[in-house]
């Protein structure tokens, strides 16, 4: 359903400027409680988007009514794609990126609040570093009642000046394989870079996939300012804790997370080889392969603890727990954690 014409043209080969078309891609699913403040913040951008593209994943609350009301006064066209069946956050996001028309595409969470200068600052970062395929900013934290929480996203993930330099120069693939510091809600992606990352690889987190591929090909510009108020509450579709601690939960599901990470890293190698032949350095290739092998080894440990000792200590002797995990803490966790019986 559409509540306005979609603006923007495909200018994939052209330099980005703050005056060129931008598309905000908003995924919604029963977001009525927090949606109005977000929409108000989009309308107050100093450099307004050329279009707001919404993918609604079968909401049953007042989300669609709020969007309809907003479209009547929005300073830009609003188009809503209502999914006939639930796609989930990743697939919903992917379809919006494919449909976006702007030269710069900005993913958006339904419960955040944008600073007025977010769109302008991110597009200017892309002007500053024309080789970078995307830019991302820092985020502040708020709770369910809009109360400011201490810290920032960059502090939480440990984004240092040295890592920023590696990200912007396209030499941070090994860093991002270790931990993702690029949040999807803070991204601005050049439309010309979308063919590098679409379709997504095998991951429950599209932002990690985007970060891996672009960190290993174009580089990613960094904006130090907190330009998003990122809401922390119990109903985030992809919560901060789930993103940052994806493979650190000692439970039966831990094995599935490890295997998913291994699949993701191997798919990253294949994608970069496909879209940028010769770009992947031999060092990065070996690091990703070794990390994926270690994740796969840990994800396929026998259910019976006595049978996993030799495999765990073999990986420890190779130094991989120290290189890719938390050293002896990870060793001890693997020796005692529960494993699915099917893995025995």
NORHU-V995741 format. One record per residue. RES is the residue in one small letter. PHI is phi as a letter, one per 20 degrees, with the letter a starting at -180 (999 if undefined). NEAR is the number of other C-alpha atoms within 12 Angstrom. Layout:
RES PHI NEAR
RES PHI NEAR
This chain:
x 999 20
x c 21
x d 25
x q 24
x f 18
x e 28
x e 25
x n 28
x c 23
x f 26
x d 22
x g 25
x e 17
x d 21
x f 27
x e 36
x c 26
x f 29
x e 22
x e 33
x f 37
x c 44
x d 44
x e 51
x d 44
x d 43
x e 47
x c 46
x a 37
x l 27
x d 33
x g 23
x f 22
x d 33
x f 35
x f 28
x g 27
x f 34
x f 42
x g 27
x f 32
x f 43
x f 32
x e 23
x f 29
x f 21
x c 29
x f 34
x f 44
x f 37
x b 41
x d 45
x d 45
x d 46
x d 47
x e 40
x e 33
x m 26
x f 26
x d 16
x d 19
x e 21
x g 31
x f 34
x f 21
x f 28
x f 44
x f 24
x f 18
x f 29
x f 30
x f 17
x c 17
x f 28
x e 23
x b 31
x f 32
x c 37
x c 36
x d 37
x d 31
x e 28
x f 25
x f 13
x b 15
x f 20
x d 22
x n 24
x f 34
x f 34
x f 28
x f 38
x f 43
x f 35
x f 30
x f 39
x f 42
x f 28
x e 30
x f 43
x d 35
x f 40
x f 39
x c 48
x d 51
x d 48
x f 46
x b 42
x e 42
x f 44
x d 42
x e 42
x c 39
x e 46
x f 33
x g 25
x e 27
x f 42
x g 46
x f 34
x f 36
x f 46
x f 45
x f 31
x f 35
x f 40
x f 26
x f 23
x c 28
x f 27
x e 29
x f 39
x e 48
x b 52
x c 49
x b 48
x d 44
x f 38
x c 40
x e 32
x d 31
x c 24
x e 22
x f 21
x d 16
x m 21
x f 15
x f 19
x d 19
x f 16
x n 18
x b 28
x f 38
x f 30
x f 18
x f 24
x e 25
x m 21
x e 29
x e 19
x f 15
x f 15
x f 29
x g 30
x f 21
x f 27
x f 40
x f 34
x e 25
x m 34
x c 31
x d 39
x f 43
x f 36
x f 33
x f 41
x f 40
x f 32
x b 32
x e 38
x d 43
x d 49
x e 43
x g 42
x f 46
x d 45
x e 45
x c 51
x d 52
x f 51
x f 39
x f 33
x e 39
x f 37
x f 24
x f 34
x d 39
x d 31
x f 25
x f 31
x e 33
x f 28
x b 31
x e 28
x c 36
x f 35
x f 42
x f 38
x f 43
x g 53
x f 51
x f 50
x f 51
x f 49
x f 47
x e 45
x c 39
x e 39
x n 38
x c 47
x f 42
x c 44
x d 37
x f 26
x f 23
x e 29
x d 35
x c 41
x e 38
x e 41
x e 37
x d 32
x b 23
x f 14
x d 20
x g 25
x f 27
x c 33
x f 24
x g 29
x f 21
x f 22
x f 30
x e 26
x c 21
x g 28
x d 31
x c 27
x d 22
x e 26
x b 20
x f 26
x f 22
x g 28
x f 34
x f 29
x f 31
x f 35
x f 28
x f 29
x f 41
x f 33
x g 29
x f 37
x f 42
x f 33
x f 29
x f 43
x g 40
x f 27
x f 31
x f 33
x f 21
x f 18
x e 23
x c 22
x g 15
x n 17
x f 26
x f 32
x f 22
x f 14
x f 16
x f 31
x f 26
x f 18
x f 27
x f 36
x f 28
x f 28
x f 37
x f 32
x f 28
x f 35
x f 39
x f 28
x f 30
x f 43
x f 36
x d 33
x f 39
x f 28
x f 25
x f 20
x g 23
x f 16
x e 19
x e 29
x g 22
x f 18
x f 24
x f 34
x f 24
x f 17
x f 31
x f 28
x f 16
x e 17
x n 21
x f 28
x f 29
x f 18
x f 23
x d 32
x c 27
x d 19
x m 21
x f 21
x f 18
x f 29
x g 30
x f 20
x f 27
x f 43
x f 27
x d 23
x f 28
x f 26
x c 28
x g 20
x g 15
x f 13
x e 21
x f 16
